[in-house]
Amino acid sequence: MKRTQCIEALYGELDQWLVVTIMGACAQELYDLGHCENFFYLQHAMGLASSIGLGLAMNLPQEKVLVLDGDGSVLMNLGTLATLARYRPKNLVHIIFDNGSMLSTGGFATHTTSGVTDLAAIARGAGIPHVAAVSSFYEFMEAASAAFDRNELSVIVAKVEATGPDHFGMDLKLPENAFRFERLIRERKRQIVAA
Amino acid sequence: MTVSRESSKAVYQGIKDAGIRFITALPETWLVYLLQMADDDPEMCLVEVAKEEEAIGVAAGAHFAGTPNLLLMQNHGFLGAINGIVSLSMLYNIPLCMLIAHRGHMGEPYPWHTRGGIVTEPVLRGLGIPFDYARDPRHIARQVREAHTFASSSLSPVALLLTRDLMEGEE
């Protein structure tokens, strides 16, 4: 299974979500499908995508928040799984694409390579109420569909191939992404108040 | 010496007066009363993280959500959060108001706090983070408000260092 295949399959439903991605291949693959104002790409600060997701989810109970994370990033901030579990926002889905590789920085093996470290077990141990570990596209779609409908904090650890795009770059400056993301959230709040 | 309950109340009142309704924190001795007050206050949402760098992400999420918020941490937590401050807050121009317990400076009896205390100000200067010392409970409310205002207008991290003069007291 490839990450890009998973992201592409979710893309059509993402307009209902606030999406936070990690840096590198994951961000690029989402961007290449077509940037939307409800996407925020964390192009550095590895590990903090899920923390941003928590801050969003707790402050915007009317929104649904999707974090697209990776094994390398999560390994830099394992405490986040415990913090997510403690505050348990119902409106947060955290997908960790586990390619066992620091793909964007030379493809070095991470601790999850060959199953040495089991991120799903760590998430369960941290107290995340719904954790799915998937390795086929069919399982991924089933787990994502369940998580999207569940209205409970959910983590999906998806084993994917260590492949990524052959190019990197966006026509979007980093602060511009932040400013537009924040503005979109403000506008969505206003629409809810108006409705 | 114990932690001053009166000064803690003054700091908390300043936080409330500044319109803050969301605090991300990691416990530390000088912050004990502040965290208790936040925890007991139905108007306040308190998130306790496992490590301070997480708080930089949580605060960014709260900012995107439009919630006035601030961080409470020890200076050693600030030192541990620097990559998040640089590569999230500064890189993306996200306001960050940090109230930092400045342990390990004049009068510090505990050796383990000293190195972090000595380097806190030079690190803040090196990073170009505007900071101020809070020493007097009579001025603290204004200082909290001004730190939050400046973080919001400058779209950058701002630090208010809570000193021994402010946070310790005889009780």
Interface residues (C-beta under 8 A of the other chain):
Chain A: F40 L42 Q43 H44 A45 G47 L48 A49 S50 S51 I52 G53 L54 G55 L56 A57 M58 N59 L60 N77 G79 T80 A82 T83 R86 Y87 L174 P175 N177 A178 F179 F181 E182 I185 R186 K189
Chain B: F22 T24 C45 V47 E48 V49 A50 K51 E53 E54 A55 I56 G57 V58 A59 A60 G61 A62 H63 F64 A65 G66 T67 N83 G84 S87 L88 L91 Y92 N93 I94 L155
